[in-house]
Amino acid sequence: MAKRADVLPLLESVPLFSGCSKKDLQTIAKCLEVIEYPEGAAIVTQGEAGNAFYIVLDGHTVVRRNGRKVGEIGPGEYFGELALLDPSPRNADVVASAPATVARLLVKDFRSLLREVPAMNERLLAGLAHRLRESDRRTVE
């Protein structure tokens, strides 16, 4: 199982957090809770409001949209980061395809963190802008 120190490089890989400092990432990491899911357990359900961001620490998950498999998410990969900014309904199910351990950051904890460290807002906006630019670049190519 991954240690808390292992989570920092994973957070750095998330485009939303790309503008954050090491100190910011350490603060975010302290808000993460580690949850273990048995094989077959739903981690998120399509149509439900997004209320958390997840990083897969161990195990594997399958992503299903309208009941059809559209992808897999394994150790070191993440999903749900936009739920931190917008609680829109989830666009897919994510289910543990084997026992899985994830780090979860709840929206309410994230918002509390932003109130405590207001300077992080600007760095998150920079990360979001980076993500949008990358998305635009892929669309044009």
Secondary structure, 3 states (H helix, E strand, C coil): CCCHHHHHHHHHCCHHHCCCCHHHHHHHHHHCEEEEECCCCEEECCCCECCEEEEEEECCEEEEECCEEEEEECCCCEECHHHHCCCCECCCEEEECCCEEEEEEEHHHHHHHHHHCCHHHHHHHHHHHHHHHHHHHHHHC
